[in-house]
Amino acid sequence: MSTNNLMSKEILKDICPQLKQLRLERGLSLEEVQALAHISHKLLRRVEQNKCLPFSCLRKLLDFYGKKVKISLE
């Protein structure tokens, strides 16, 4: 996986816990999200452990949860 497709640790620290919280609030297991959002179980676990978050995975999860992210470039 190329490093330009991964987010910084600072962004991971902010976004990954929120993604896990969305899953828990909906009462979904990792396996359910994996199947419904078409993301590998291993990758989803790594995301929730703040280890990585490829943009393609973020996009799938945001679509799945019906959420959007605003990014400000300063």
C-alpha positions, -999 to +999 in steps of 0.1 A: +000+000+000+015+033-009+021+059+017+004+087-003-029+067+000-027+067+038-037+094+063-014+109+089-014+095+124-029+128+136-059+124+114-062+087+123-063+096+159-094+118+153-113+098+127-108+061+136-124+063+171-154+080+155-158+053+129-157+027+156-183+046+177-206+048+147-204+010+144-211+005+181-240+030+181-257+010+154-251-023+172-231-038+143-203-063+146-170-060+126-182-089+104-215-071+096-198-039+086-172-058+066-198-076+046-222-047+041-195-021+033-173-045+013-142-040+034-119-068+045-122-078+081-085-074+086-085-039+073-115-028+093-099-041+125-067-021+117-088+010+111-105+006+144-071+001+161-059+035+146-032+016+126-042+027+090-070+043+070-067+042+033-088+069+015-107+042-004-117+026+029-127+059+045-149+066+015-166+032+018-172+036+055-185+072+052-209+061+025-220+031+046-227+052+077-242+081+056-216+106+069-195+133+053-161+148+063-151+184+058-115+190+053-099+225+056-066+232+040-049+261+057 
